Amino acid sequence: MQAIYGDDSLDPGQMESNGRPVHLDRLWTNVQNDMPCSEEAPLGSGEIRLLVGSEMDGKGWHDLLGSSKSNVQGQPGPSGRGFAGGPKFAEEVKEFMSGMAGNVFNTRRELLLADSPSAMPVGAAADGSKRGN
């Protein structure tokens, strides 16, 4: 006998503490601590949004979830992989990453830094002097 669980077909006994397949906050913190990438330039909020969008529109992501642009219901794809809750999970990931991009934007704004780390700080002129003084 096979049981179907809820609208996402995910077994609650296999979920993380928040009742979802992955506890995204905990995963984010774990990745930051295990792979700090301190020698790489940080991403700005726009760069985060672009990367997330392009990765989630890619074939690998759709294969993982068993969905395609024509198969928005998340039924297993031709390979048989994926799960019925794929589109819901994808939306949760997009929302989470959008929130992370927003946090980056707000933090950089509060610190008077340009959103893109390669850009100049807010209020700085090309010669290093402050604008508007």
TIGULUM-367899 format. One record per residue (C-alpha): residue in one letter; x negated, y negated, z. Coordinates in nm, 4 decimals. Layout:
<nodes>
NODE  residuo        xx        yy        zz
NODE        A         X         Y         Z
...
</nodes>
This chain:
<nodes>
NODE  residuo        xx        yy        zz
NODE        M    0.0000    0.0000    0.0000
NODE        Q   -0.1300   -0.3445   -0.0889
NODE        A   -0.0097   -0.6528    0.0980
NODE        I    0.0115   -0.9975   -0.0609
NODE        Y   -0.0666   -1.2846    0.1750
NODE        G    0.0942   -1.6268    0.1341
NODE        D    0.0798   -1.8513   -0.1708
NODE        D   -0.2945   -1.7984   -0.2136
NODE        S   -0.3032   -1.4180   -0.1733
NODE        L   -0.5861   -1.4468    0.0802
NODE        D   -0.5982   -1.2205    0.3858
NODE        P   -0.5940   -1.4430    0.6983
NODE        G   -0.8088   -1.1853    0.8780
NODE        Q   -1.0887   -1.2550    0.6303
NODE        M   -1.0722   -1.6338    0.6624
NODE        E   -1.3069   -1.8602    0.8497
NODE        S   -1.1857   -2.0400    1.1615
NODE        N   -0.9762   -2.2954    0.9742
NODE        G   -0.7669   -2.0380    0.7875
NODE        R   -0.9363   -2.1054    0.4535
NODE        P   -1.1880   -1.8917    0.2618
NODE        V   -1.4747   -2.1303    0.3422
NODE        H   -1.5110   -2.3844    0.6227
NODE        L   -1.6492   -2.6610    0.4006
NODE        D   -1.7624   -2.8943    0.6824
NODE        R   -1.9637   -2.6180    0.8458
NODE        L   -2.1076   -2.5045    0.5109
NODE        W   -2.2102   -2.8647    0.4255
NODE        T   -2.3904   -2.9040    0.7597
NODE        N   -2.5594   -2.5653    0.7208
NODE        V   -2.6890   -2.6510    0.3719
NODE        Q   -2.8145   -2.9922    0.4891
NODE        N   -3.0071   -2.8288    0.7734
NODE        D   -3.1412   -2.5296    0.5808
NODE        M   -3.2312   -2.7167    0.2599
NODE        P   -3.2989   -3.0827    0.3462
NODE        C   -3.4579   -3.1702    0.0046
NODE        S   -3.6409   -3.4565    0.1756
NODE        E   -3.8692   -3.5047   -0.1243
NODE        E   -3.5786   -3.5660   -0.3635
NODE        A   -3.3973   -3.8945   -0.4122
NODE        P   -3.0497   -3.8900   -0.2542
NODE        L   -2.7468   -3.9009   -0.4800
NODE        G   -2.5135   -4.1988   -0.4902
NODE        S   -2.1374   -4.1526   -0.4624
NODE        G   -2.0881   -4.1899   -0.8380
NODE        E   -2.3554   -3.9311   -0.9089
NODE        I   -2.1910   -3.6889   -0.6640
NODE        R   -1.8530   -3.7325   -0.8315
NODE        L   -2.0014   -3.6830   -1.1799
NODE        L   -2.1920   -3.3693   -1.0776
NODE        V   -1.8952   -3.2145   -0.9003
NODE        G   -1.6699   -3.2888   -1.1975
NODE        S   -1.9087   -3.1448   -1.4525
NODE        E   -1.9852   -2.8343   -1.2449
NODE        M   -1.6201   -2.7622   -1.1708
NODE        D   -1.5283   -2.8007   -1.5378
NODE        G   -1.7986   -2.5532   -1.6367
NODE        K   -1.7485   -2.1953   -1.7438
NODE        G   -1.9293   -2.0535   -1.4402
NODE        W   -1.6856   -2.2144   -1.1972
NODE        H   -1.3823   -2.0991   -1.3958
NODE        D   -1.5238   -1.7465   -1.4223
NODE        L   -1.5868   -1.7419   -1.0477
NODE        L   -1.2282   -1.8363   -0.9728
NODE        G   -1.0852   -1.6227   -1.2497
NODE        S   -0.9227   -1.9238   -1.4097
NODE        S   -0.9558   -2.1219   -1.7274
NODE        K   -0.8115   -2.4438   -1.8582
NODE        S   -0.5334   -2.2407   -2.0204
NODE        N   -0.4901   -2.0192   -1.7123
NODE        V   -0.4139   -2.2743   -1.4418
NODE        Q   -0.2284   -2.0215   -1.2273
NODE        G   -0.5601   -1.8629   -1.1250
NODE        Q   -0.4806   -1.5113   -1.2412
NODE        P   -0.7894   -1.2943   -1.2812
NODE        G   -0.9691   -1.3747   -1.6048
NODE        P   -1.0754   -1.1298   -1.8738
NODE        S   -1.3528   -1.0019   -1.6484
NODE        G   -1.0966   -0.9186   -1.3771
NODE        R   -1.2765   -1.1435   -1.1325
NODE        G   -1.1239   -1.4268   -0.9367
NODE        F   -0.8300   -1.4563   -0.7022
NODE        A   -0.4817   -1.6032   -0.7165
NODE        G   -0.5715   -1.8827   -0.4744
NODE        G   -0.8501   -2.0102   -0.7021
NODE        P   -0.6823   -2.3335   -0.8149
NODE        K   -0.5893   -2.4237   -0.4570
NODE        F   -0.9456   -2.3555   -0.3412
NODE        A   -1.0841   -2.5603   -0.6317
NODE        E   -0.8624   -2.8524   -0.5323
NODE        E   -0.9836   -2.8250   -0.1707
NODE        V   -1.3456   -2.8334   -0.2882
NODE        K   -1.2758   -3.1383   -0.5080
NODE        E   -1.1062   -3.3197   -0.2191
NODE        F   -1.3886   -3.2320    0.0192
NODE        M   -1.6577   -3.3505   -0.2199
NODE        S   -1.4616   -3.6671   -0.2969
NODE        G   -1.4579   -3.7358    0.0783
NODE        M   -1.8328   -3.6734    0.0967
NODE        A   -1.8892   -3.9134   -0.1948
NODE        G   -1.6745   -4.1704   -0.0138
NODE        N   -1.8829   -4.1266    0.3019
NODE        V   -2.2020   -4.1838    0.1008
NODE        F   -2.0539   -4.4958   -0.0571
NODE        N   -1.9373   -4.6389    0.2785
NODE        T   -2.2663   -4.5611    0.4536
NODE        R   -2.4736   -4.7198    0.1791
NODE        R   -2.2447   -5.0250    0.1761
NODE        E   -2.2730   -5.0631    0.5548
NODE        L   -2.6532   -5.0456    0.5268
NODE        L   -2.6491   -5.3003    0.2421
NODE        L   -2.7904   -5.0444    0.0003
NODE        A   -2.6858   -5.0056   -0.3618
NODE        D   -2.4659   -4.7032   -0.4239
NODE        S   -2.7198   -4.5550   -0.6624
NODE        P   -3.0492   -4.4968   -0.4769
NODE        S   -3.2422   -4.5921   -0.7904
NODE        A   -3.0775   -4.9340   -0.7932
NODE        M   -3.1889   -5.2343   -0.5889
NODE        P   -3.0420   -5.2956   -0.2412
NODE        V   -2.7311   -5.5123   -0.2369
NODE        G   -2.8277   -5.8804   -0.2326
NODE        A   -3.1868   -5.8230   -0.3487
NODE        A   -3.3269   -5.9992   -0.6530
NODE        A   -3.5696   -5.8358   -0.8929
NODE        D   -3.8593   -6.0311   -0.7385
NODE        G   -3.7756   -5.9002   -0.3871
NODE        S   -3.6270   -6.2271   -0.2586
NODE        K   -3.2755   -6.2426   -0.1188
NODE        R   -3.0019   -6.3733   -0.3459
NODE        G   -2.7841   -6.6595   -0.2351
NODE        N   -3.0376   -6.8115    0.0077
</nodes>
